[in-house]
Amino acid sequence: MDLDLSPDQKLFVEATRDFIDKTMPLTAVRELAKRDQGFERSWWDRGAELGWAALLIPEESGGGSVSGEGLLDLAVLAEELGRTVAPAPLLATNTVIAGLLAATDGPDHSAELEQLAAGELIGTWAVYEPGSGFTPLSPGLTANRKGETYVLDGVKDRVEVADQADLLLVTATTDEGPTQFLVPAATDGVTVTPTWSLDLVRRFGEVRFDGVEVGVDAVVGRPGAAADAVERQLQVAVVLQTAETVGAIFRVFEFTVQWAFDRYTFGRPLASYQALKHRFADMKTWAEGSAAISLAAARAVQAGSPEAATLVSSAKSYVGAKAPQIVQDCVQMHGGIGVTWEHDLHLYLRRVTVNRAMYGTPEEHRRRIADLISAEKEIA
């Protein structure tokens, strides 16, 4: 992102990049792809020590950020992770943290927040359901109250890091309306089944709830009042996702440009051909546009702007549409080697393609923008 970074932020970025380059290069990512789990818990623990799960949390609650604007710092971090398609549960855990922070009028979850910030727990948002698009406020999973407990029944799928998460932030339907619950993954009746993922290291799973009993203290916020927290979670998730995607496409563009200068045909470097220059110009324009709209969304969400919802969906719509196209063009620029398993291009293509689909497709976010505009007109 084209941020005017403070000296402290620059130091944070340099330390983060150095840590990622040393501990999670692409060779390590390829090794993780061969294992059952997408990331090493010990590696996330080290990231948490650097503050990766504490940036959104106020200092009085055990958190703190470099600049005082935690979401912007977190977006810069997400971009760095995107440059190496690292498998950290950054988005999953921080989305849960955002939801807990947004729900200020319900049961106290400060203990879980502290553990999430310290890296002792990993959280994830269980919001998708089989056969359904991204409809977070229309969950099919039900939560029926019986005295001082709720009984959860239903299935969630496309749950990121499902098999490694300790806490599940679950959206459910209750008699009062959409409600969120913080459910430990080890609760009786919770069954996690890993599912196939296009991304080799970002793993997903199906989570089945069969008569899962949780206390009323598991509610996040007030029963039936999940809308505001869900909106905050969506905004944070998309800001981090688009920032990560921007990091990925800029890295791919960088090494593709270098390839074009190094690769010769008929005694000339590929970069010297006019037709290819036009394609590079288009890709560069799309990449810079992606960075600009992603940054605008991050700033709006950080500031709590009334335009945040529209900018977030605009960012997801634009970046989600352009990123796969940029990487696909880079694959074509590389020629035959670009479609081999040995080249790193497919790792980036997989990541941006998955990011395009998760937390609302570009098409779903365009419909969301239309709904937001319509709602504004009705209010006016």
C-alpha positions as CSV (number, residue, x, y, z in Angstrom):
1,M,0.0,0.0,0.0
2,D,1.2,3.5,-0.8
3,L,1.1,4.6,2.8
4,D,3.2,7.5,4.2
5,L,4.7,5.3,6.8
6,S,6.0,6.7,10.1
7,P,9.5,5.6,11.3
8,D,7.9,3.1,13.7
9,Q,5.7,1.7,10.9
10,K,8.7,1.4,8.6
11,L,10.6,-0.5,11.3
12,F,7.6,-2.8,11.8
13,V,7.4,-3.5,8.0
14,E,11.1,-4.2,7.8
15,A,11.0,-6.5,10.8
16,T,8.0,-8.3,9.5
17,R,9.5,-8.8,6.0
18,D,12.7,-10.0,7.4
19,F,11.0,-12.5,9.7
20,I,8.8,-13.8,6.8
21,D,11.7,-14.0,4.4
22,K,13.7,-16.0,6.9
23,T,11.0,-18.3,8.3
24,M,8.4,-18.6,5.5
25,P,10.0,-18.3,2.0
26,L,8.3,-20.0,-0.9
27,T,10.3,-23.1,-0.4
28,A,8.8,-23.5,3.1
29,V,5.3,-22.8,1.7
30,R,5.8,-25.7,-0.8
31,E,6.9,-28.0,2.0
32,L,3.8,-27.1,4.0
33,A,1.7,-28.0,1.0
34,K,2.7,-31.6,1.5
35,R,1.5,-31.8,5.1
36,D,-2.0,-32.3,6.5
37,Q,-2.0,-28.9,8.2
38,G,-1.6,-25.6,6.4
39,F,0.6,-23.8,8.9
40,E,2.8,-24.6,11.9
41,R,1.3,-23.5,15.2
42,S,4.8,-22.6,16.5
43,W,5.2,-20.2,13.5
44,W,2.0,-18.4,14.3
45,D,3.1,-18.2,18.0
46,R,6.2,-16.3,16.8
47,G,4.0,-14.0,14.7
48,A,1.8,-13.3,17.7
49,E,4.9,-12.3,19.7
50,L,5.5,-9.7,17.0
51,G,1.9,-8.4,17.6
52,W,0.1,-9.8,14.6
53,A,-3.0,-10.6,16.6
54,A,-2.9,-7.6,18.9
55,L,-3.1,-4.7,16.5
56,L,-6.9,-4.2,16.7
57,I,-7.1,-4.6,20.4
58,P,-6.8,-1.5,22.7
59,E,-3.7,-1.4,25.0
60,E,-5.9,-1.7,28.1
61,S,-7.1,-5.0,26.8
62,G,-3.6,-6.4,26.1
63,G,-3.2,-5.1,22.6
64,G,-1.7,-2.1,20.9
65,S,-0.6,-1.0,17.4
66,V,2.5,0.7,16.0
67,S,0.8,3.8,14.7
68,G,-2.3,4.0,16.8
69,E,-4.3,3.0,13.7
70,G,-4.4,-0.8,14.2
71,L,-6.3,-1.7,11.0
72,L,-3.9,0.2,8.8
73,D,-0.9,-1.5,10.5
74,L,-2.7,-4.8,10.0
75,A,-3.3,-4.1,6.3
76,V,0.4,-3.4,5.8
77,L,1.2,-6.7,7.5
78,A,-1.4,-8.6,5.3
79,E,0.3,-7.1,2.2
80,E,3.7,-8.4,3.4
81,L,2.2,-11.9,3.9
82,G,0.7,-11.8,0.5
83,R,4.1,-11.3,-1.1
84,T,5.1,-14.8,-0.1
85,V,1.5,-16.4,0.0
86,A,2.3,-17.3,3.7
87,P,-0.4,-19.5,5.3
88,A,-0.9,-17.5,8.6
89,P,-4.4,-17.4,10.1
90,L,-4.1,-13.6,10.2
91,L,-7.5,-12.8,8.6
92,A,-9.3,-15.6,10.4
93,T,-8.2,-14.7,13.9
94,N,-8.4,-10.9,13.4
95,T,-11.9,-11.2,12.0
96,V,-13.0,-12.9,15.2
97,I,-11.2,-10.3,17.3
98,A,-13.0,-7.5,15.3
99,G,-16.4,-9.2,16.0
100,L,-15.7,-9.5,19.7
101,L,-14.6,-5.9,20.0
102,A,-17.7,-4.7,18.1
103,A,-20.1,-6.6,20.4
104,T,-19.9,-4.3,23.5
105,D,-23.3,-5.0,25.0
106,G,-23.3,-8.7,25.6
107,P,-21.3,-11.3,27.7
108,D,-17.7,-10.5,28.5
109,H,-15.2,-12.1,26.2
110,S,-12.1,-10.2,27.4
111,A,-10.4,-13.4,28.5
112,E,-10.7,-14.9,25.0
113,L,-9.5,-11.6,23.5
114,E,-6.4,-11.7,25.6
115,Q,-5.6,-15.3,24.6
116,L,-6.2,-14.5,20.9
117,A,-3.9,-11.5,21.1
118,A,-1.2,-13.6,22.7
119,G,-1.4,-16.3,20.1
120,E,-2.6,-18.9,22.7
121,L,-5.9,-19.3,20.8
122,I,-6.7,-19.2,17.1
123,G,-10.1,-18.1,16.0
124,T,-12.1,-18.3,12.8
125,W,-15.4,-17.1,11.4
126,A,-17.9,-19.9,10.6
127,V,-20.3,-18.1,8.3
128,Y,-20.7,-20.0,5.0
129,E,-23.1,-22.9,4.6
130,P,-23.3,-25.7,2.0
131,G,-25.0,-24.6,-1.3
132,S,-25.1,-21.0,-0.3
133,G,-23.3,-17.8,-1.2
134,F,-22.2,-15.2,1.2
135,T,-25.3,-14.4,3.2
136,P,-24.1,-13.9,6.7
137,L,-27.4,-12.5,8.1
138,S,-29.5,-15.4,6.8
139,P,-27.9,-18.5,8.4
140,G,-29.5,-21.9,8.1
141,L,-27.8,-23.1,11.3
142,T,-30.2,-22.7,14.2
143,A,-29.7,-22.0,17.9
144,N,-32.6,-22.9,20.1
145,R,-32.6,-21.6,23.7
146,K,-33.4,-24.0,26.5
147,G,-33.1,-22.3,29.8
148,E,-29.6,-21.1,30.3
149,T,-28.2,-22.9,27.2
150,Y,-28.5,-22.8,23.5
151,V,-28.6,-25.8,21.3
152,L,-26.8,-25.4,17.9
153,D,-27.7,-27.6,14.9
154,G,-26.5,-27.2,11.4
155,V,-23.5,-27.2,9.1
156,K,-20.9,-24.5,8.2
157,D,-18.5,-25.0,5.4
158,R,-15.6,-23.1,3.8
159,V,-14.4,-22.4,7.3
160,E,-10.8,-21.2,7.1
161,V,-8.3,-23.1,9.3
162,A,-11.2,-25.1,10.7
163,D,-9.0,-28.1,11.7
164,Q,-6.5,-25.8,13.6
165,A,-8.9,-23.3,15.1
166,D,-9.6,-23.2,18.9
167,L,-12.6,-20.9,18.7
168,L,-15.4,-20.7,16.2
169,L,-17.4,-17.5,15.8
170,V,-20.6,-18.9,14.5
171,T,-23.5,-17.1,12.9
172,A,-26.9,-18.7,13.7
173,T,-30.6,-18.1,13.6
174,T,-32.5,-17.7,16.9
175,D,-36.0,-16.7,17.8
176,E,-34.7,-13.1,18.3
177,G,-32.9,-13.0,14.9
178,P,-29.4,-13.5,13.7
179,T,-27.0,-14.1,16.6
180,Q,-23.4,-15.0,16.9
181,F,-21.8,-17.5,19.3
182,L,-18.2,-18.1,20.4
183,V,-17.9,-21.8,20.4
184,P,-14.8,-23.7,21.5
185,A,-13.9,-26.2,18.7
186,A,-13.5,-29.0,21.3
187,T,-17.2,-28.7,22.4
188,D,-19.1,-32.0,22.3
189,G,-21.1,-32.3,19.1
190,V,-18.7,-30.2,17.0
191,T,-17.2,-32.2,14.1
192,V,-14.6,-30.8,11.8
193,T,-13.9,-32.4,8.4
194,P,-11.1,-30.9,6.2
195,T,-12.2,-30.2,2.7
196,W,-10.3,-29.7,-0.6
197,S,-8.9,-26.2,-1.2
198,L,-7.5,-24.7,-4.4
199,D,-4.9,-22.9,-2.3
200,L,-2.2,-25.4,-1.3
201,V,-1.7,-24.0,2.2
202,R,-4.8,-22.0,3.1
203,R,-7.0,-24.8,4.2
204,F,-10.7,-24.9,4.8
205,G,-13.1,-27.3,6.4
206,E,-16.7,-28.3,7.1
207,V,-18.0,-27.9,10.7
208,R,-21.0,-29.8,11.8
209,F,-23.0,-28.9,14.9
210,D,-25.1,-31.8,16.2
211,G,-27.0,-30.7,19.3
212,V,-24.1,-28.6,20.5
213,E,-24.9,-27.0,23.8
214,V,-23.4,-23.7,24.8
215,G,-24.2,-21.4,27.7
216,V,-25.8,-18.0,27.3
217,D,-22.3,-16.5,28.0
218,A,-21.3,-17.9,24.5
219,V,-23.4,-15.2,22.9
220,V,-21.5,-12.4,21.2
221,G,-23.4,-9.2,21.7
222,R,-27.1,-9.4,22.3
223,P,-29.3,-12.2,20.8
224,G,-30.8,-11.1,17.5
225,A,-28.5,-8.1,17.2
226,A,-25.6,-9.5,15.2
227,A,-25.9,-7.1,12.2
228,D,-23.5,-4.5,13.4
229,A,-20.8,-6.9,14.5
230,V,-21.2,-8.9,11.3
231,E,-20.7,-5.8,9.2
232,R,-17.6,-4.9,11.1
233,Q,-16.2,-8.4,10.6
234,L,-16.9,-8.3,6.9
235,Q,-15.2,-4.9,6.6
236,V,-12.1,-6.1,8.4
237,A,-12.0,-9.4,6.5
238,V,-12.2,-7.7,3.1
239,V,-9.6,-5.0,4.0
240,L,-7.1,-7.7,5.0
241,Q,-8.0,-9.9,2.1
242,T,-7.6,-7.1,-0.5
243,A,-4.4,-5.9,1.1
244,E,-3.0,-9.5,0.9
245,T,-4.1,-9.7,-2.7
246,V,-2.4,-6.4,-3.5
247,G,0.9,-7.8,-2.0
248,A,0.6,-10.9,-4.1
249,I,-0.1,-9.2,-7.4
250,F,2.7,-6.7,-7.0
251,R,5.2,-9.5,-6.2
252,V,4.1,-11.4,-9.3
253,F,4.3,-8.3,-11.4
254,E,7.8,-7.6,-10.1
255,F,9.3,-10.9,-11.1
256,T,7.4,-11.0,-14.4
257,V,8.9,-7.7,-15.4
258,Q,12.4,-9.0,-14.4
259,W,11.7,-12.1,-16.5
260,A,10.8,-10.0,-19.5
261,F,14.1,-8.2,-19.3
262,D,16.1,-11.4,-18.8
263,R,14.4,-13.5,-21.4
264,Y,15.6,-13.0,-25.0
265,T,13.9,-13.9,-28.3
266,F,15.4,-13.2,-31.7
267,G,18.2,-11.3,-30.0
268,R,15.9,-9.0,-28.1
269,P,14.6,-9.0,-24.6
270,L,10.8,-9.7,-24.3
271,A,10.4,-6.3,-22.6
272,S,11.4,-4.5,-25.8
273,Y,8.3,-5.6,-27.8
274,Q,5.7,-2.9,-28.1
275,A,2.7,-5.3,-27.8
276,L,4.0,-6.7,-24.5
277,K,4.7,-3.2,-23.2
278,H,1.0,-2.4,-23.7
279,R,0.1,-5.5,-21.6
280,F,2.5,-4.5,-18.9
281,A,1.1,-1.0,-18.8
282,D,-2.4,-2.4,-18.4
283,M,-1.3,-4.7,-15.6
284,K,0.5,-1.9,-13.8
285,T,-2.5,0.3,-14.1
286,W,-4.8,-2.4,-12.6
287,A,-2.3,-3.1,-9.8
288,E,-2.0,0.5,-8.9
289,G,-5.8,0.8,-9.0
290,S,-6.1,-2.2,-6.7
291,A,-3.7,-0.7,-4.2
292,A,-5.5,2.7,-4.3
293,I,-9.0,1.3,-3.7
294,S,-7.7,-1.1,-1.1
295,L,-6.0,1.7,0.8
296,A,-9.1,3.9,0.6
297,A,-11.2,1.1,2.1
298,A,-8.7,0.5,4.9
299,R,-8.7,4.2,5.8
300,A,-12.5,4.5,5.7
301,V,-12.9,1.4,8.0
302,Q,-10.2,2.7,10.3
303,A,-11.9,6.1,10.6
304,G,-15.4,4.6,10.9
305,S,-16.5,6.6,7.9
306,P,-20.1,6.4,6.7
307,E,-18.7,5.4,3.3
308,A,-16.8,2.5,4.7
309,A,-19.3,-0.2,3.6
310,T,-19.5,1.1,0.0
311,L,-15.7,1.5,-0.3
312,V,-15.1,-2.0,1.1
313,S,-17.4,-3.6,-1.4
314,S,-15.9,-1.4,-4.2
315,A,-12.4,-2.7,-3.2
316,K,-13.5,-6.3,-3.1
317,S,-15.3,-5.9,-6.5
318,Y,-12.3,-4.3,-8.2
319,V,-9.5,-6.2,-6.7
320,G,-11.3,-9.5,-6.8
321,A,-11.9,-9.0,-10.6
322,K,-8.5,-7.7,-11.6
323,A,-6.1,-9.7,-9.5
324,P,-6.7,-13.1,-11.2
325,Q,-6.5,-11.4,-14.6
326,I,-3.2,-9.8,-13.7
327,V,-1.7,-13.1,-12.5
328,Q,-3.1,-14.9,-15.5
329,D,-1.5,-12.4,-17.8
330,C,1.8,-12.9,-16.0
331,V,1.5,-16.6,-16.6
332,Q,1.1,-16.0,-20.3
333,M,4.1,-13.7,-20.2
334,H,6.3,-16.5,-18.9
335,G,5.3,-18.8,-21.7
336,G,5.5,-22.6,-21.1
337,I,7.4,-22.4,-17.9
338,G,4.6,-20.3,-16.4
339,V,2.2,-23.3,-16.3
340,T,4.6,-25.7,-14.7
341,W,4.4,-27.0,-11.1
342,E,8.0,-26.0,-10.5
343,H,7.3,-22.3,-11.1
344,D,5.9,-20.2,-8.2
345,L,3.3,-18.5,-10.3
346,H,0.6,-21.1,-9.6
347,L,0.9,-20.5,-5.9
348,Y,-0.1,-16.9,-6.4
349,L,-2.8,-17.7,-8.9
350,R,-4.3,-20.1,-6.4
351,R,-4.3,-17.5,-3.6
352,V,-5.8,-14.6,-5.5
353,T,-8.5,-17.0,-7.0
354,V,-9.5,-18.2,-3.5
355,N,-9.5,-14.6,-2.2
356,R,-11.8,-13.6,-5.1
357,A,-14.4,-16.1,-3.9
358,M,-14.2,-15.8,-0.1
359,Y,-16.3,-13.2,1.9
360,G,-18.3,-12.3,-1.1
361,T,-17.5,-12.5,-4.8
362,P,-17.1,-9.4,-6.9
363,E,-20.6,-10.0,-8.2
364,E,-22.1,-10.3,-4.7
365,H,-20.3,-7.1,-3.6
366,R,-21.7,-5.2,-6.7
367,R,-25.2,-6.2,-5.6
368,R,-24.3,-5.1,-2.1
369,I,-23.3,-1.7,-3.4
370,A,-26.6,-1.4,-5.2
371,D,-28.4,-2.3,-2.0
372,L,-26.4,0.3,-0.1
373,I,-27.2,3.0,-2.6
374,S,-30.9,2.1,-2.6
375,A,-31.0,2.2,1.2
376,E,-29.3,5.7,1.2
377,K,-31.9,7.0,-1.3
378,E,-34.8,5.7,0.9
379,I,-33.3,7.5,3.9
380,A,-32.9,10.7,1.9
